[in-house]
Amino acid sequence: MATLRERLSGAAFGAGWDLVSRLPESVARGLFNFGADIAWRRQGGGVRVLEGNLTRILGTDRGSASTADSPGPVADGTGAGRPKEEGAELRALSRAVMRSYARYYLETFRMQTIPDERIASGMHINFGQADLALEYMKNGRGVIFALPHMGDFELTGRWIIGYGAGSLTTVAERLKPEAVFQRFLDFRQGLGMEVLPTTGGQHPFGVMAQRLRAGKLVCIVADRDLSDTGVEVDFLGEKVLLPAGPASLAVQTGAALMPVSCWFEGEDEWGAHIYDEIPVPADGTRKEKAAAMTQAMAAAFEDAIREHPEDWHMLQKLFIRDLDPGRLARSRNRVVTSGNGNGNGAP
């Protein structure tokens, strides 16, 4: 049973969601940008982690950072030892990311007010690859879209549903309070998405495998491991753990694994790119094949993030050297003893 605090939090969240959807778009956008700037200037834990992640991009791709209005001081722990101009570049990029992240939530709250026609006309995508994915599905072959936390991936999901997919299946981390999770669940289901919670229901991997064998579309946000059974891969010059779920599903079901990136175009349009299918290697065990495909997926994500770093919403620790050593050791021990490589990513 929900506590009083959880019930009040859920009620406040629902009221805020309804209010934002009724405000003029320009007013709502201004409020969300204002909130993003406040969070950025306060440099809380999430912003500091974000800037730590962004230093990896700046170290591998100079000149790709977005510019914003006068950046503030270098963040403690992320700019120490870096030249002043690099610290300013980092702060400018992190502010752009926080505004992009705020836009994601703004569009989530206002999704019901965005007409299908506006999404169709405002989506910039490589249509040839989208048509290829739909052709696979038409012929009974499932398709896996694996995405990083970039841009508005839910709006892109709504676009592909309207473009011809009809529906899709995805995974979502169960939030607290339950009322907030249910609100997001109802929202996504209203868009034509089947949402599988990571806990408290059927095992998502088995359900997704069933959908893929039926020639359906499965979308997995897969640039952060939530299962503690991830595959260690090279990413932005360092080691990270990424979920093996997308690759394992492709190996097990024969579905096409196609990475997808999303970003924002201007103030009212969107971009997406569907990468070439990652083929299943001819040789190796299932685990080895999944690991090789996960590395290829990481390479696609890396290219996408370098191209649009301002739209990568990674405010959680990702790189192995940033993770708690004890937790990491326990995770690796579970992988060895259980042999479970089917970790699933979730938005």
LINFEN-V985913 format. One record per residue. N is the residue number from 0. RES is the residue in one small letter. OMEGA is omega in whole degrees, -180 to 180 (999 if undefined). BURIAL is I if it has 24 or more other ideal C-beta (glycine too) atoms within 12 Angstrom, else O. D_LAST is the distance of its C-alpha to the last C-alpha in Angstrom with 2 decimals. Layout:
# LINFEN-V985913
N;RES;OMEGA;BURIAL;D_LAST  N;RES;OMEGA;BURIAL;D_LAST
This chain:
# LINFEN-V985913
0;m;-179;O;25.04  1;a;176;O;23.27  2;t;178;O;25.17  3;l;-180;O;26.84  4;r;180;O;24.59  5;e;179;O;21.44  6;r;179;O;23.23  7;l;179;O;24.29  8;s;179;O;20.88  9;g;179;I;19.44  10;a;179;O;22.50  11;a;179;O;22.24  12;f;180;I;18.61  13;g;179;O;19.70  14;a;178;O;22.82  15;g;178;I;21.10  16;w;-179;I;18.79  17;d;-179;O;22.03  18;l;-178;O;23.97  19;v;-179;I;21.70  20;s;-179;O;21.82  21;r;-179;O;25.61  22;l;170;O;26.28  23;p;-175;O;27.60  24;e;-178;O;24.93  25;s;179;O;26.87  26;v;-180;O;27.15  27;a;180;I;23.49  28;r;179;I;22.62  29;g;179;O;25.28  30;l;-179;I;24.04  31;f;176;I;20.46  32;n;178;I;21.99  33;f;178;O;24.35  34;g;178;O;21.76  35;a;-180;I;19.89  36;d;178;I;23.31  37;i;179;O;24.19  38;a;-180;I;21.15  39;w;-178;I;21.93  40;r;180;O;25.60  41;r;178;O;25.12  42;q;175;I;23.30  43;g;-176;O;21.52  44;g;-179;O;19.71  45;g;179;I;16.40  46;v;179;I;18.52  47;r;177;I;20.63  48;v;177;I;17.86  49;l;-178;I;16.59  50;e;174;I;20.22  51;g;177;I;20.65  52;n;-177;I;17.93  53;l;178;I;19.53  54;t;179;I;22.92  55;r;178;I;22.02  56;i;-178;I;21.65  57;l;179;I;24.87  58;g;-177;O;26.58  59;t;-176;O;25.93  60;d;179;I;26.09  61;r;174;O;28.57  62;g;-179;O;28.85  63;s;-176;I;25.34  64;a;176;I;24.36  65;s;175;I;24.31  66;t;178;O;27.02  67;a;178;I;26.93  68;d;-175;O;29.69  69;s;179;O;31.62  70;p;-179;I;29.31  71;g;-178;I;30.02  72;p;179;O;31.07  73;v;-179;I;29.39  74;a;176;I;26.86  75;d;177;O;28.31  76;g;179;O;27.08  77;t;-178;I;25.66  78;g;-178;I;28.75  79;a;178;O;31.47  80;g;180;O;33.81  81;r;176;O;32.46  82;p;-176;O;34.85  83;k;-178;O;34.69  84;e;177;O;33.67  85;e;176;I;30.68  86;g;178;I;29.61  87;a;179;I;30.01  88;e;179;I;27.94  89;l;-179;I;25.10  90;r;177;I;25.30  91;a;-180;I;25.46  92;l;-179;I;22.34  93;s;177;I;20.36  94;r;178;I;21.63  95;a;178;I;20.55  96;v;-179;I;16.96  97;m;176;I;17.03  98;r;177;I;18.47  99;s;179;I;15.94  100;y;177;I;13.10  101;a;179;I;15.39  102;r;177;I;15.85  103;y;-180;I;12.22  104;y;177;I;12.63  105;l;-179;I;16.16  106;e;175;I;15.37  107;t;-179;I;12.93  108;f;-177;I;15.87  109;r;-174;I;18.37  110;m;-178;I;16.86  111;q;-179;O;19.60  112;t;-178;O;22.21  113;i;-177;I;21.32  114;p;177;O;23.65  115;d;-177;O;22.84  116;e;180;O;25.70  117;r;179;O;24.28  118;i;-179;I;21.01  119;a;-177;O;23.20  120;s;-175;O;25.60  121;g;-179;I;23.22  122;m;176;I;20.98  123;h;-174;I;22.25  124;i;175;I;21.31  125;n;-171;O;23.34  126;f;180;O;24.50  127;g;179;O;26.26  128;q;176;I;23.16  129;a;179;I;21.58  130;d;179;O;24.91  131;l;178;O;24.98  132;a;179;I;21.69  133;l;178;I;23.14  134;e;175;O;26.40  135;y;-177;I;24.90  136;m;178;I;23.51  137;k;-179;O;26.86  138;n;174;O;28.60  139;g;179;O;26.60  140;r;179;I;24.36  141;g;180;I;20.64  142;v;176;I;18.23  143;i;170;I;14.96  144;f;176;I;12.99  145;a;-172;I;11.11  146;l;166;I;9.40  147;p;176;I;8.97  148;h;-177;I;7.28  149;m;173;I;10.36  150;g;179;I;12.06  151;d;-177;I;11.05  152;f;178;I;9.15  153;e;176;I;9.43  154;l;176;I;13.08  155;t;175;I;13.52  156;g;177;I;12.45  157;r;180;I;15.06  158;w;-177;I;17.44  159;i;175;I;17.42  160;i;180;I;17.91  161;g;-178;I;20.83  162;y;177;I;22.11  163;g;-179;O;22.82  164;a;178;I;20.01  165;g;179;O;20.57  166;s;173;I;17.37  167;l;177;I;14.30  168;t;180;I;12.44  169;t;-179;I;8.75  170;v;179;I;7.09  171;a;175;I;5.53  172;e;-180;I;6.66  173;r;-177;O;9.95  174;l;171;I;10.83  175;k;1;O;14.45  176;p;-177;I;16.61  177;e;-180;O;16.26  178;a;178;I;17.39  179;v;178;I;14.44  180;f;-180;I;12.06  181;q;179;I;14.64  182;r;177;I;14.75  183;f;179;I;11.16  184;l;180;I;11.94  185;d;179;O;15.20  186;f;-178;I;13.96  187;r;179;I;11.75  188;q;177;O;14.58  189;g;178;O;17.01  190;l;-178;I;15.71  191;g;-179;I;16.43  192;m;169;I;13.15  193;e;-175;I;13.49  194;v;180;I;10.62  195;l;178;I;11.11  196;p;-180;I;10.42  197;t;179;I;10.37  198;t;174;O;13.62  199;g;179;O;16.47  200;g;176;O;16.86  201;q;178;O;17.72  202;h;-175;O;16.43  203;p;-175;I;13.54  204;f;-179;I;15.26  205;g;180;O;18.47  206;v;179;I;17.27  207;m;177;I;15.46  208;a;177;I;18.70  209;q;-179;O;20.71  210;r;-179;I;18.98  211;l;178;I;19.45  212;r;177;O;23.04  213;a;178;O;23.56  214;g;-178;I;22.69  215;k;179;I;19.37  216;l;175;I;16.25  217;v;179;I;13.09  218;c;-178;I;9.94  219;i;173;I;7.66  220;v;-161;I;5.47  221;a;177;I;8.18  222;d;175;I;9.56  223;r;-179;I;9.22  224;d;178;I;10.77  225;l;-171;I;9.98  226;s;-174;I;12.98  227;d;177;I;15.80  228;t;-173;I;17.05  229;g;178;I;15.83  230;v;178;I;18.18  231;e;-178;I;19.93  232;v;173;I;20.09  233;d;-176;I;21.62  234;f;180;I;19.42  235;l;175;I;20.93  236;g;-180;O;24.05  237;e;179;I;22.73  238;k;174;O;21.21  239;v;172;I;17.57  240;l;176;I;15.93  241;l;-178;I;13.45  242;p;178;I;12.42  243;a;-175;I;15.32  244;g;-178;I;13.75  245;p;-179;I;13.77  246;a;-180;I;17.29  247;s;177;I;18.52  248;l;179;I;17.72  249;a;180;I;19.65  250;v;-174;I;22.47  251;q;-173;I;22.81  252;t;-175;I;22.66  253;g;179;O;23.93  254;a;178;I;21.06  255;a;177;I;20.62  256;l;-176;I;17.84  257;m;176;I;17.30  258;p;-180;I;15.04  259;v;173;I;14.03  260;s;-180;I;13.78  261;c;177;I;13.49  262;w;179;I;15.49  263;f;176;I;17.67  264;e;-179;I;21.34  265;g;-178;O;23.62  266;e;-173;O;22.97  267;d;176;O;22.43  268;e;-172;I;21.42  269;w;176;I;18.61  270;g;175;I;18.61  271;a;178;I;16.97  272;h;176;I;18.39  273;i;-178;I;18.28  274;y;177;I;19.74  275;d;177;O;22.38  276;e;173;I;21.69  277;i;-176;I;21.58  278;p;175;O;24.53  279;v;179;I;24.98  280;p;-179;O;27.65  281;a;-175;O;31.03  282;d;176;O;31.83  283;g;175;O;30.40  284;t;177;O;28.94  285;r;-180;O;25.66  286;k;180;I;24.14  287;e;178;O;25.78  288;k;180;I;24.68  289;a;180;I;20.99  290;a;180;I;21.40  291;a;180;I;23.14  292;m;177;I;20.58  293;t;175;I;17.73  294;q;177;I;20.00  295;a;176;I;20.50  296;m;179;I;16.78  297;a;179;I;16.70  298;a;177;I;19.73  299;a;178;I;18.21  300;f;-179;I;15.25  301;e;178;I;18.04  302;d;-178;I;20.08  303;a;-177;I;17.40  304;i;176;I;16.67  305;r;-179;I;20.43  306;e;-178;I;21.04  307;h;-176;I;18.74  308;p;-178;I;18.14  309;e;-179;I;18.11  310;d;177;I;14.80  311;w;-172;I;12.84  312;h;-177;I;10.85  313;m;180;I;11.07  314;l;178;I;12.58  315;q;178;I;12.28  316;k;-173;O;14.94  317;l;-174;I;14.43  318;f;-172;I;17.99  319;i;-178;I;20.08  320;r;176;O;22.92  321;d;-175;I;20.85  322;l;177;I;19.69  323;d;-176;O;21.93  324;p;180;O;24.57  325;g;178;O;25.13  326;r;-179;O;21.55  327;l;179;I;21.44  328;a;178;O;24.79  329;r;179;O;23.78  330;s;-178;I;20.70  331;r;179;O;23.02  332;n;178;O;25.63  333;r;179;O;23.39  334;v;-178;I;22.57  335;v;-174;O;26.31  336;t;-177;O;27.51  337;s;-177;O;25.09  338;g;-178;O;24.67  339;n;179;I;21.13  340;g;-173;I;19.23  341;n;177;I;16.61  342;g;-178;I;13.63  343;n;174;I;10.31  344;g;179;I;7.05  345;a;176;I;3.80  346;p;999;I;0.00
